[in-house]
Amino acid sequence: MKRTTTAGLAAAALLLPLTGCGGDAEAGGGRTVTVTVGYQSKTINTVTAGTLLRSLGAFERELAARGKKDGFTYKVKWEDYATGAPITAQMTAGKIDIGSMGDFPLLLNAARGKQLGRPTRLVSVTGYNLRGGLNTVITTPDSKLTDLGELRGKKVSTSVGSAADGTLVRALQRAGLDAAKDIHKVNQQPAVGASALGAGSVDALSQFVAWPGLLAFQGKAKALYDGAELNLATFHGVTAREDFAEKNPAVLDAFLRAQITATAYLRDHPVQAAEKVASATGLPAEVVYLYNGAHGIATFDPTLKPGLVDALKQDVPVLKAAKLVGDVDVDAFVDDQYIKKAYGADYGRRSAATAPAPRSEVWLKGAEKTEAFDSPSLALRFAAAHRDTVRAVYVPDATTGTRWFADRAVWVRDGGGLKPFVTPSVAARYVTAHPGARTVPYATALAAAAAS
């Protein structure tokens, strides 16, 4: 990682109070500075650096406070994209100053920036899942596919170079398949891939948040492979152009402080945060909460944890094998000096924080908070007692911990207990290993929980 002292950063900020931002950033008459932020509104694992951050106005407030000190007027230009690739293209063209994207796109960002002489730096994380549960392979509800190995010879849509593509490649390898030879990979934007799946022109779709959860919630898809089966961390992060960061450390500091504010808001007000993101994106709030809720699939924490940096290094060989990058110096790409300065003395405590244990939740209509339970059975019992007012029920997979909608999960009854699974294949493995266990419909599981 690249590091400098806090004192050095402070000195740099004092020496450069009048520097205009790079790229599309412009200084109007020497007194107005515009900073351009690229984000992905519907990639909701980035909301604390994009959709929610914008909705809260936190970055603008930080810049306004700075403007009162230095006499500048700061403006923020937000540019929304479907994936990380166009953000990288705009950053390397000098037109975006700060961007957010997933782990595999971050490596492409690093490689492309170095190649074109416009190096970028990873300056913070938005959200992560230590097992890889942010990416999922899905198929249609009526598909006869039950296991990833059955994709041989099938058409699979994904966004090449994305985190979801990386999950697909690795998962197929573990299933004994070569993504380049044994399937017909179709390179599509998420929305196009979703339409292709619905139209029957592809057999499966491998995508990142929030597409798998959205299509499952709408009854248009079922999970075929839970990315958490890989047990490899995946995350999204914030990247900044190196020249922009060095010339405008105070502006980047304001952004990261605002990101910290947005993260705290999401943590303290998860339901309200989900509603804000839903309002801004058109996504159902229930889907947003699946990923971003109090016990959601994603854990939001801006700190650059060593485990996530190590995971990024493990991603490099996958992209190299696909001939998408050459060597990537991850240690040079990761620059924690700015997030450390933004947090101050609290950085050590925050970076040591871990993801909360998975719990089940029930969201009732009109409620400003959810009800959390230590077991899926207790959540179902509560849901059965309030079935007329239930908005959503969330349960963690009994093996991977990945949260899923209770009415979309595969349920197994084992003795007197009920266990939910995201995919049929993991449920089948559990049943095979536990004589007497059997899969049951959701309605049966709900009735059994209500009677217990």
Secondary structure, DSSP 8 states (H G I E B T S, - for coil): -B---HHHHHHHHHH-TT---STT--EETTTEEEEEEEE-TT-GGGGGGTHHHHHHTHHHHHHHHHHHHH--EEEEEEEE-SSSHHHHHHHHTT--SEEEEEHHHHHHHHHHHHHTT--EEEEEEEEEETT-TTEEEEE-TT----SGGGGTT-EEEE-TTSHHHHHHHHHHHHTT--TTTTSEEEE--HHHHHHHHHHTSSSEEEEETTHHHHHHHTTS-EEEEEGGGG---EEEEEEEEHHHHHH-HHHHHHHHHHHHHHHHHHHH-HHHHHHHHHHHH---HHHHHHHHSTT-S-EE--S--HHHHHHHHHHHHHHHHTTS-S---HHHHBB-HHHHHHHGGGHHHHHT-------EEEEETT-SS-EEESSHHHHHHHHHHTTTTEEEEEEE-TTT--EEEGGGSEEEEETTEEEEESSHHHHHHHHHHSTT-EEE-HHHHHHHHHH-
